[in-house]
Amino acid sequence: MIGRLVVVGLGLIGGSFAKGLRERGVCREVVGVDLDPQSRETAVALGVVDRCEEQLALACQGADVIQLAVPILAMERVLAELAALDLGNAVLTDVGSAKGNVVRAASLAFGGMPARFVPGHPIAGSEQSGVEAANAELFRQHKVILTPQDGTDPQALQLVDQLWRQLGADVEHMQVEHHDQVLAATSHLPHLLAFGLVDSLAKRSENLEIFRYAAGGFRDFTRIAGSDPVMWHDIFLANREAVLQNLDVFRSDLDALRAAVDAGDGHKLLGVFTRARVAREHFSKILARRAYVDAMHTNDLIFLANPGGKVTGKIRVPGDKSISHRSIMLGSIAEGITEVEGFLEGEDALATLQAFRDMGVVIEGPHHGRVTIHGVGLRGLKAPPGPIYVGNSGTSMRLLSGLLAAQPFDVTLTGDASLNKRPMNRVAKPLRAMGAIIETAAEGRPPLTVRAGGRLGGMTYEMPMASAQVKSCLLLAGLYAAGSTTVIEPAPTRDHTERMLRGFGYPVTVEGSSATVESGHTLKGTHIEVPADISSAAFFLVAASIAEGSDLLLEHVGVNPTRTGVIDILRLMGADISLENEREVGGEPVADIRVRSAKLKGINIPEDLVPLAIDEFPVLFVAAACAEGRTVLRGAEELRVKESDRIQVMADGLIELGVSAEPTPDGIIIEGGAMGGGEVHAHGDHRIAMAFSVASLRAGAPIRIHDCANVATSFPNFLALAAQVGMQVGEEDK
């Protein structure tokens, strides 16, 4: 038993060390130190530590053991702070993987290596990171190497040794130089090769085929390329001498292999391969066996939604997807640094982020919703190493096509099987009219290739159908087009692009239904705070409206008037929805939304509200199914070309649940009434899956919802928030 353990740096390793010792009752108090306030809050909430401090001096008062779990290149600063404190008889230790660097930094900070400093290195980890991934069992049956110096206090060494053994670790002692050489060969070099191989393959034009057909061996070998880039950047710089020695040896061996292949020297190859196989089998017997489970992305992830319940409490749904997309795009072509808070870390927005990384933009994060973008200016993007893959994100593809239309390089935009079935002519045709050179697959579908050499000229374009994505695409192209570009929409659509352009200092003229930009201006880096996404909030707006006894507060939701069609429609149906604490953040109106259960009635949905709620209709169909009377939707033919044919898919599902639903070419007619249970299919559409999850609140029996894996694309923590407010939906056990 020790008194106070202080862990500096609450990432995966530091958090797991703290949590493991706390759960085993080894310490009377465990104190965490981290610069990130959300990490500190999460660490306490998850029981990783007893309390947290931001200030190192405050945390270390009366400490018995201080564990340093900060990045290697941050170690020097932390050690300098510690050297200025009265640490009493506290024992210092660390978890860095380059021990020579740690010893040098400690000796420099303290004017000599402290006797009660025991350098250490746990050989354990995970593809997950952050305090959220803290695992009390992370070090069980894993090696921990301690590298004591000649002058290390034996009692301090024994204490640190025993702490690791309490966590189930296999502890060994080793000289610093030997450790760094061994780890350079067994850990650092493999990581360097994995990062290099994946990066090399990703640069090739055929990289999608390479990754699509990669077998298990490739995944096993390159798994470690999913590790934290910043951490490994620090490690390679800190242990560069040992890494270079091992890399030179490997390069020599690799050159020999290349020569053997070139010369057709099968004897040489066979010798290498057989020696390697025998060595591997030998090592397998003496090393602890570890199972690396490749998480499979199943095509039939099933949600089981049990009936009944009410929705109460207060929650904040993830950041607005539309604003997250645009923050990355405009921040990348701005001059200077843009900082984003509240960024949605879902697959769609991350696809946009990766696209700009591929085009040479340095982007830090995301970490707890924070992203830092080092803008390259309007003319600073570089040709990507291969096709830009945007997954399931239609927003990414359509907006990027406009921004890329005037770049001096060819680029191909492609997506997953679902996105590659969706039409792109709505952006391709007007971009061609501006002078862009764009090629598509049959029927205007992706892949979409934008060729260099197109000279864009401004134009006035009257959109035949209201679409924020088409409008934004053409406005982004207009930043590069000679003269002015005006887009006239037949009905209002979300205006995030116009608002954000102004936020970056780029002039936009909005007059009635038209928006105009002129080339010749620049964007300046700025700060963006992304509000909660009203499209995500919509599922809970409907849930609280239809479940008797519900009272829910949705915090910090974006209530841009071009996005609040879902609120307007629900109010027309009789919903009890009020806005509280209305304010403006970064040019976007924000409010807390309170919704209480109410008796809904069927309505004829006004066609002027359709573009303002186009993404929310799947869950609005659920509201209509729970309302008294008939609900009629017209003028929504765009719903048939979303991630799925949302009109037909929702109608099929509602009919399966016993609801009268009649699809029409541009809408649906729903008769409200009793709802049963059954099997419904989301067809890979995240909004369909979540809508039927909400429907379970009024169902008479469980609803099994097939093909739900894509919920992560727009709402990564939907199931957790649903459970938090009282819904009974989760992944079905296999």
Secondary structure by P-SEA (a helix, b strand, c coil): cccbbbbccccaaaaaaaaaaaaaccccbbbbbbccaaaaaaaaaaccccccccccccccccccbbbbbccccaaaaaaaaaaaccccbbbbbbbcccaaaaaaaaaaaaccccccbbbbbbcccccccccccccccccccbbbbbbbcccccaaaaaaaaaaaaaaccbbbbbcaaaaaaaaacccaaaaaaaaaaaaaaaaccaaaaaaaaccaaaaaaaccccccaaaaaaaaaaaaaaaaaaaaaaaaaaaaaaaaaaacaaaaaaaaaaaaaaaaaaaaaaccccccccccccccbbbbbbcbbbbbbbbbccccaaaaaaaaaaaaacccbbbbccccccaaaaaaaaaaaaaccccccccccbbbbbcccccccccccccccccccaaaaaaaaaaaccccbbbbbbbccccccccccaaaaaaaaacccccccccccccbbbbccbbbbbbbbbcccccaaaaaaaaaaaaccccbbbbbbccccccaaaaaaaaacbbbbbcccbbbbbccbbbbbbbbbbccccccaaaaaaaaacccbbbbbbcccccccccaaaaaaaaaaccccccccccccccbbbbbbbbcccbbbbcccccccccccccaaaaaaaaaaacccbbbbcccccccccccaaaaaaaaaaaaaccccccccccccccccbbbbbbbbccccaaaaaaaaaacccccbbbbbcccccccccccaaaaaaaaaccccccccc
